[in-house]
Amino acid sequence: MAETITDIGFTYEEEGEVLIEELDRVVLQKGVWAVILFRYREKNRKTGDFDPPKACLRRYQKFKGDYKKRDSINLSKDVVNTLLETLGGWRDEGLLGGEDGVGD
């Protein structure tokens, strides 16, 4: 179990073999509810090689001293492109709030 955000990992092994490797992470929200964006890659079981990197957004809740995964969204290349375009447009139009267009 993960007691802190830094204890939360995305790497997954079976019988000593890494099947999912965490490449990077960005903590987007801390506290009782934590949100982390992970970049990772999965091993292709047929070829034994790692597939191209992917992204996943995960939400964790701290419950009885441990963080537990509550939600997960795998982000395809198309979804990432749509998010970047949409958020960039909203920022440029000042539609995200605050003076600089990002938050209050």
Rosetta blueprint (number, residue, H / E / L):
1 M L
2 A E
3 E L
4 T L
5 I H
6 T H
7 D H
8 I L
9 G L
10 F L
11 T L
12 Y E
13 E E
14 E E
15 E L
16 G L
17 E E
18 V E
19 L E
20 I E
21 E E
22 E E
23 L E
24 D E
25 R E
26 V E
27 V E
28 L E
29 Q E
30 K L
31 G L
32 V L
33 W E
34 A E
35 V E
36 I E
37 L E
38 F E
39 R E
40 Y E
41 R E
42 E E
43 K E
44 N L
45 R L
46 K L
47 T L
48 G L
49 D L
50 F E
51 D L
52 P L
53 P L
54 K E
55 A E
56 C E
57 L E
58 R E
59 R E
60 Y E
61 Q E
62 K E
63 F E
64 K L
65 G L
66 D E
67 Y E
68 K E
69 K E
70 R E
71 D E
72 S E
73 I E
74 N E
75 L E
76 S L
77 K H
78 D H
79 V H
80 V H
81 N H
82 T H
83 L H
84 L H
85 E H
86 T H
87 L H
88 G H
89 G H
90 W H
91 R H
92 D H
93 E L
94 G L
95 L L
96 L L
97 G L
98 G L
99 E L
100 D L
101 G L
102 V L
103 G L
104 D L
